[in-house]
Amino acid sequence: MDWIRYAESHGSEGDPAIDNAWMYRDYLIRALNDDVPIDQLIREHVAGDLLENPRINQAGQFNESVIGTAHWRMVFHGFAPTDALDERVRFTDDQVNAFTKAFLGLTVSCARCHDHKFDAISQADYYALFGILNSCRPGRATIDLPEHQNRHREALTQLKTEIKNATAAAWLQSLDALPQQLQNRVATDGQSIAENSLLATYRTLYQSLGYEKQSDNQADIKADWQRLRTTHLPATAHNPKDLSSWFRYGTGLSSGPSPAGEFIVSGDGNAVISAIHPAGIFSNLISSKHAARLTSPDIKLDGDYEIWANVIGDGGASIRYVVQNYPRNGTVYPVAQLQPKWQWQRFDVQYWNGDDIHIELAAAMDAPLLVGQQSRSWFGVHDVQLVRKGEPKPDNSDRSLAALFANWNEAPTTVQSLDAAIIDALRLAILAWQKGTLDDQQALFLNRCLQEGILPNRMADIPSVETAVNRYRELESDIPVPKRIPSLDETVGRNQPLMIRGNHKTLGESIPRRFLQAIDSTPYSTSNNNESKASPTDASGRLRLAEDLLRDDNPLTRRVIANRVWHHLFGRGIVSTPDNLGRLGDTPTHPELLDWMANRLSQNHWSLKQLIRTLVTSQTWQASSTPNPEAIAIDPDNRLWSHARLNRLEAEAIRDSLLSVSGSIDLTPLGPPVGGNSARRSIYVGVRRNSLDPFLRVFDFPEPFSATGRRDSTNVPAQSLTIMNDPRVVALATSWATKVLGDQTLQDDRQRIDQMFRSALGRPALATELSQTLQFIDQSKQLYAEMRSELDRLDVSAKQARARIDAIMTPVRQQLIQERESRSSAPDQNLASTQTPAPIRAWDFAEGTNDRVASSPLTLMGDAKVKDAAIVLEGNGYAVTQPLDVSLRAKTIEAWVQLSDTNQRGGGVITIQTLDGNVFDSIVFGEKSPGQWLAGSNNFARTESFDGEVEKDAVDQPVQIAIVYEENGRVTAYRNGMPYGKPYQSRGIQPFVAGQSILSIGVRHLPAGGNRMLKGTVHRAKLYNAALSAKEVRTSFESGTNFVSDMTVIERLTSDQRQEIERLRIEIAGTDGLRSELGSSSRKNDTEAVWADLAHSLITLPEFIYVR
């Protein structure tokens, strides 16, 4: 993983996640455990998505090979670069650099600006490889097998045909009753009739005709009819762009562009069909679970342009223009969330004149980087136009009634002729739909009638389709949600012009894509062979590159791998610079041995286990680490391997050793990343570029910004300090001591000590060590007994002081509460008529953790506790509900919170989140700006600064914080009933699904840990299934204010009482200081404390982290 700089985020501002990057880590673990040949793994790393016969995981029924390509995406991406081409060159260079170091052991990136000064690598070699990777785009790939991705496709397609035929027949039969239906609707719907709808058109003409009488004023009816005809009938024919040349990825787009008339079977409820579409590309024709991403060919902007796209979608699907393959969003990289109605989306791309762009539509989970979590997501596109500024833009008016007026050439003279015109247009459209000859106007017309309820669409009205619809829904629900991983998209292979002196703005000759000239200078084919955009082939040349790495006349790859294996086993490679086997790298100490290992590797079918077995059964591996005097004199650096090296354990092994000896380690294999506080093995700890685990980092865990074949192995004071003081290490030492004391097989202290030495150091205790340790235990017991006595004395003193303070302040506080309650009996006239909607969850903690609304108790985790009608949080605890039984869109979260201090950064007060915590909305304190309240969200997806005032009062008294999320994406914050800072428009509302969402208090999001935890007290918490108004938030605040702060109480005290309070507080502070100096009394007893100290002492020994 170090070789390819494994990371689960992209770094820079916001540090966006690389969704499902952890699947690559699990892929490597499975492959190494199964001894998958390393040549196969290399093929998969370079072009696993293009292999004709990929490796299949039979147990999990998924494509293993494609997961190998995820490493290409683990690049650093800066935030909103103003020079997008420079960013593209930088991250492509990063790919070239990591790839060539990992698999060739060469610093090819040194040839970006000029021929390599020392190795046989020309500048043309660099740009030949650059062109291969630059021909690919950041993408996503599904790993499910085709038979799973296409489950029930044929049956569902056949059912759609049955549903269509039965529905069309029912619609034709319903036309006779249509006139009476329209007249009844006009009479009853009244003001609810939408403007420009068919009903509105019918009402206008119906009323102009004087209802059932022939109109006396033919001029009026003709004028109304002509106005409506002009409004709805386009002056010129609309010719949408041909999208067949666009690149399609995912089973949702496997059928390519669709003719007009494709329809969507309603997924639930009583409706039969949810929509009928014009011609275009749609991802949900079979299921909205299907993966889908659609991208245009590259567009070279040669002027000031606008993009106009006629699109539809839902479930977090998006459209954006992509500049130079940059996958993030930002100030000049807008992303639009699609809405479930046709609309023209406009993008102004004037800023990017001169750059290459392409257009991308993606379902929520299929965006290359901006991944959503909605499992049902879809999009459709009818037309995309690139319009030069100043030229006419596309006609974006509603044309859903154009089919009605297309063949209606005379104004109606009677109601009967009006009815006949509508019936004729509908009949033509329905018949065309049946025959498959529907045009766009007719499709929009049918869909308009469907949405307005003019055509029957309930299963009760079309009983002949009920069986087919129910069967369709049953089969569609059985389609699995595809598993996606980060990958590359093949599009069009293109050669890269040489950048003179590495300057991306100064281009020279075009360099054909190929392998290194020293091995084979044959250019890769320039033919894209990309006839089927649904299944792109090796347009870039990655597949050829994978084979060139493994060709018999290329000694580099097998030599690099063999050297890396030696390095990881012995602590130093035969070439001590494993990422650079070129001239600037170290010279091999045993070149013949290295070549022997390289050849043996390929002869043994590229088996790493066979090579490792050979090496660990050698005399060199079994040698002692103690050198003889002659070796020290002749070979002081031990380059000739006369004895074993003394190696320090790597960071992960140190952490795992601590977990193992303590008996805490969780050996559950595979799965999503965990926090550093988890008991799982360190391989599963998350690797976020901007927030690496601090414990692993202090022991030289590599920064994932470049390939690392050889980790640093430092010996610095921070490591000793961490082992001595890290709370996690102290806790593990205590756990270890508890385990040893509870082991009934150990009869006395001597056996316990010996067992601890064996566990920690892999050897029994020496006689002198045993004697010294027994003496240490006796001395420690005496010391702890003295400390316990002093701590007990201090506890009594502090308790007496606090009781005296309560005796002075409690009567005054009660009096103030009574006065406040009496004042509140006269309500604010501005709020008197305002009733706040009832919350769907509410806690006041008067009766513990029970919810006052749904009787659903919170579960307290860690050190969270309920005390004095509030949840007390000390930074290591939180509370969480069972899965919520309601779905949420627009909502309000509200809490009365008192902070322990205002220096904390990132703790969550109240949070709505998915079960895994990957998606959340939360009230957060100080995460982005110190002292400010924030609407926290996953990767700041819906987060902007409110620019509110820095919090100053929440330490002394509770404050009410409410955040309102409106349906249109607007987010507003309130503090103590008043607006806090400025509201903002987010990217859109985040839905939370019933049964898949939970509420938590005291943690920003799960998994708990780090700066996500809040330190403070939560007095009340509420969740509303609605966006409260400003008055409603104010009313809630007024009704919930019954707390009196210590500061208010002290202001009411006499001078003598205030002095006494101050004296007692100084006394308590002094007592607490002494307690802190003496140490914590939280351990169960002194015996446990003594053995915990012994355990901690053994952990701090150098022998614990060094391997002889």
PyMOL commands that set and color helices and strands:
alter all, ss='L'
color gray80, all
select helices_A, chain A and resi 22-33+38-47+65-73+84-104+108-111+123-134+146-149+153-192+198-208+218-232+251-253+350-352+364-366+402-406+415-435+440-451+463-477+500-502+542-549+556-570+591-603+608-616+619-622+629-634+651-662+682-684+694-698+717-725+727-741+749-761+767-823+938-940+1010-1012+1030-1039+1046-1052+1055-1078+1086-1099+1102-1105
alter helices_A, ss='H'
color red, helices_A
select strands_A, chain A and resi 56-57+62-63+136-142+247-249+263-265+273-276+281-282+293-295+299-300+305-314+318-323+335-337+343-348+356-362+378-388+484-490+496-499+507-511+647-648+841-843+859-862+865-866+871-874+877-880+891-899+907-914+920-925+933-937+959-965+970-975+978-979+984-985+997-1001+1015-1024+1106-1107
alter strands_A, ss='S'
color yellow, strands_A
deselect
rebuild
show_as cartoon
